[in-house]
Amino acid sequence: MALVEEIRGATSSAAVYPVTGTVNAHLLRVAARVMKVSEADAAQKLQQKMMLPVRKPAKGMAMVVAYQYIKRVVSHLNTSMTSVAVAAFVRHLHTLKGMGTWSSPSASSTRRVLKLSAEECTELLHGNSFISDAYGRLAILEALTKVIEEIDGTPQMVAWSGPNKASRIIRCLFGHFANVTFRVSSYRLAHAVVFSTRAASRILWCKYGILWFPCTW
């Protein structure tokens, strides 16, 4: 996917978050290729209203601007990346610190999910411990690794070395790290944006916009 490539191959932290113009250009290019028309014709068609299925009413059709459906790919990508980051963070924190409780989404579901309680979220937010605490840092780095794997990051972004590959080095832009940190803090930790520059400076070494994370703490 072009949007994933933008994030994976970003050459600056700002490029990790594609601007609206860049997103629209990619979506239009793909739409034109699928419809086998020029981008100008594709743009015109996408602005037209078509009879398409909608969520409300639950079962029915409605006249909807076609472009709305294509734009959903952006929210789907964000939802996927957030789910991967949050799940990895919570699972690793549960392993290291015993935080979180397994539960079922519903009485009829056999699937189990690991959730943090409100009290645990408050504890992680206190003093930005979700990133300044040793366990929190390790969990964030685990989440970062999983997101890099999710977007098919290059082998150079996550490298293993040492006996039995015991040492892990994560190489990425500050924007990749901030992206994951934001998702964990805003979505799972009471939807609060809490990134401490002071705390981050103690654990990151930044040179020319590239971050190197030694993960053998």
C-alpha positions as CSV (number, residue, x, y, z in Angstrom):
1,M,0.0,0.0,0.0
2,A,1.3,3.4,-0.9
3,L,0.4,4.9,2.5
4,V,2.3,2.2,4.3
5,E,5.3,2.8,2.0
6,E,5.2,6.5,2.9
7,I,5.5,5.6,6.6
8,R,8.0,2.8,6.1
9,G,10.3,4.7,3.8
10,A,10.0,8.2,5.4
11,T,13.3,10.1,5.2
12,S,12.2,12.6,7.9
13,S,10.0,12.5,11.0
14,A,7.5,14.8,9.4
15,A,7.1,12.4,6.5
16,V,5.9,9.6,8.9
17,Y,2.6,11.6,9.0
18,P,1.6,12.1,5.3
19,V,-0.2,15.4,4.8
20,T,-3.7,15.4,3.3
21,G,-2.4,16.3,-0.1
22,T,-0.1,13.4,-0.2
23,V,-2.8,11.0,1.0
24,N,-5.3,12.3,-1.6
25,A,-2.7,12.0,-4.4
26,H,-2.0,8.3,-3.5
27,L,-5.7,7.4,-3.3
28,L,-6.5,9.1,-6.5
29,R,-3.6,7.4,-8.3
30,V,-4.8,4.0,-7.1
31,A,-8.4,4.7,-8.0
32,A,-7.4,5.8,-11.5
33,R,-5.4,2.6,-12.0
34,V,-8.3,0.4,-10.8
35,M,-10.9,2.2,-12.9
36,K,-8.5,2.3,-15.9
37,V,-9.1,6.0,-16.4
38,S,-7.0,9.2,-16.1
39,E,-6.6,10.8,-12.7
40,A,-8.7,13.7,-13.8
41,D,-11.6,11.4,-14.8
42,A,-11.2,9.4,-11.6
43,A,-11.4,12.6,-9.5
44,Q,-14.6,13.5,-11.3
45,K,-16.1,10.1,-10.8
46,L,-15.2,9.9,-7.1
47,Q,-17.0,13.2,-6.5
48,Q,-20.3,11.7,-7.8
49,K,-22.9,10.2,-5.6
50,M,-23.5,6.5,-6.1
51,M,-26.0,4.0,-4.6
52,L,-23.8,2.3,-2.1
53,P,-24.4,0.2,1.1
54,V,-24.2,2.2,4.3
55,R,-24.0,1.3,8.0
56,K,-27.1,3.4,8.8
57,P,-29.7,2.2,8.2
58,A,-28.3,-1.1,9.2
59,K,-29.4,-2.9,6.0
60,G,-29.9,-0.6,3.1
61,M,-28.5,1.5,0.4
62,A,-28.1,5.3,0.0
63,M,-26.7,7.9,-2.3
64,V,-23.1,8.4,-1.0
65,V,-20.2,10.3,-2.4
66,A,-17.9,7.5,-3.6
67,Y,-14.8,9.2,-2.3
68,Q,-16.0,8.6,1.3
69,Y,-15.4,4.9,0.9
70,I,-11.9,5.3,-0.5
71,K,-11.0,7.6,2.4
72,R,-11.9,4.8,4.9
73,V,-8.6,3.1,4.0
74,V,-6.8,5.8,6.1
75,S,-8.9,5.2,9.2
76,H,-8.5,1.4,8.7
77,L,-4.7,1.8,8.6
78,N,-4.6,3.9,11.7
79,T,-6.9,1.5,13.6
80,S,-4.7,-1.4,12.6
81,M,-1.5,0.3,13.7
82,T,-3.0,1.4,17.0
83,S,-4.3,-2.1,17.7
84,V,-0.9,-3.6,17.1
85,A,0.9,-1.0,19.2
86,V,-1.5,-1.1,22.1
87,A,-1.8,-4.9,22.2
88,A,2.0,-5.3,22.2
89,F,2.5,-2.7,24.9
90,V,-0.1,-4.2,27.2
91,R,1.0,-7.8,26.7
92,H,4.7,-6.9,27.4
93,L,3.8,-4.9,30.4
94,H,1.7,-7.8,31.6
95,T,4.6,-10.2,31.2
96,L,7.1,-7.8,33.0
97,K,4.9,-6.3,35.7
98,G,1.7,-8.4,35.9
99,M,-0.5,-5.5,34.9
100,G,-3.7,-6.0,33.0
101,T,-6.5,-8.6,33.3
102,W,-7.7,-11.1,30.7
103,S,-11.4,-10.9,29.9
104,S,-13.9,-11.8,27.2
105,P,-15.4,-9.0,25.0
106,S,-18.9,-10.5,25.6
107,A,-20.5,-13.4,27.4
108,S,-20.8,-15.4,24.2
109,S,-17.3,-14.8,23.0
110,T,-14.5,-17.3,23.4
111,R,-11.9,-14.8,22.6
112,R,-9.9,-13.3,25.4
113,V,-8.4,-9.8,25.5
114,L,-5.9,-8.2,27.9
115,K,-7.1,-4.9,29.3
116,L,-5.7,-2.4,31.7
117,S,-7.9,-1.1,34.5
118,A,-8.6,2.6,35.0
119,E,-6.4,2.5,38.1
120,E,-3.5,0.9,36.2
121,C,-3.8,3.5,33.4
122,T,-3.7,6.2,36.1
123,E,-0.5,4.6,37.5
124,L,1.1,4.6,34.1
125,L,0.2,8.2,33.5
126,H,1.6,9.4,36.8
127,G,4.9,11.0,36.1
128,N,4.8,9.6,32.6
129,S,5.9,6.3,34.0
130,F,4.6,4.5,30.9
131,I,7.7,5.8,29.2
132,S,10.0,6.9,32.0
133,D,9.7,3.7,34.0
134,A,12.1,0.8,33.0
135,Y,9.2,-1.6,32.3
136,G,7.3,1.0,30.4
137,R,10.3,1.8,28.2
138,L,10.7,-1.9,27.4
139,A,7.0,-2.3,26.6
140,I,7.0,0.8,24.3
141,L,10.1,-0.6,22.5
142,E,8.2,-3.9,22.0
143,A,5.2,-2.0,20.6
144,L,7.6,-0.1,18.3
145,T,9.1,-3.3,17.0
146,K,5.6,-4.8,16.4
147,V,4.5,-1.8,14.4
148,I,7.7,-1.9,12.3
149,E,6.9,-5.5,11.6
150,E,3.3,-4.6,10.8
151,I,4.4,-2.1,8.1
152,D,7.0,-4.6,6.8
153,G,9.8,-2.4,7.9
154,T,13.2,-3.0,6.3
155,P,15.5,-5.5,8.0
156,Q,17.8,-2.6,8.9
157,M,15.1,-1.1,11.1
158,V,15.2,-4.0,13.6
159,A,18.5,-5.9,13.9
160,W,19.5,-8.7,16.1
161,S,23.0,-9.5,17.2
162,G,25.1,-11.2,19.8
163,P,25.0,-14.8,21.0
164,N,21.7,-16.4,20.1
165,K,20.5,-13.0,18.9
166,A,20.1,-11.8,22.4
167,S,20.6,-8.1,21.6
168,R,18.2,-6.0,19.6
169,I,18.8,-2.7,18.0
170,I,15.9,-0.6,16.6
171,R,16.8,2.0,14.1
172,C,14.1,4.4,13.1
173,L,13.1,8.1,12.8
174,F,12.0,10.0,15.8
175,G,8.6,10.2,14.0
176,H,8.2,6.4,14.1
177,F,8.8,6.3,17.8
178,A,6.5,9.3,18.4
179,N,3.9,7.7,16.3
180,V,3.8,4.6,18.4
181,T,4.1,6.5,21.7
182,F,1.2,8.7,20.7
183,R,-1.0,5.7,19.9
184,V,-0.3,3.9,23.2
185,S,-0.8,7.0,25.3
186,S,-3.9,8.4,23.5
187,Y,-5.8,5.3,22.8
188,R,-5.1,3.0,25.7
189,L,-4.0,5.4,28.5
190,A,-7.2,7.3,29.1
191,H,-6.9,9.1,25.7
192,A,-4.4,11.5,27.2
193,V,-1.4,12.7,25.1
194,V,1.5,12.5,27.5
195,F,4.9,12.5,25.9
196,S,7.6,13.9,28.1
197,T,10.5,15.3,26.1
198,R,12.6,15.3,29.3
199,A,12.0,11.6,29.9
200,A,12.6,10.8,26.3
201,S,16.0,12.6,26.3
202,R,17.2,10.2,29.0
203,I,16.6,7.1,26.9
204,L,17.1,8.2,23.3
205,W,20.2,9.2,21.4
206,C,19.3,11.3,18.4
207,K,21.6,12.2,15.5
208,Y,20.5,13.7,12.3
209,G,16.9,12.7,13.0
210,I,17.7,9.0,13.3
211,L,17.1,7.1,16.6
212,W,19.1,4.1,17.8
213,F,17.5,2.0,20.6
214,P,19.8,-0.5,22.4
215,C,17.3,-2.9,23.8
216,T,19.4,-4.8,26.3
217,W,18.4,-2.9,29.4
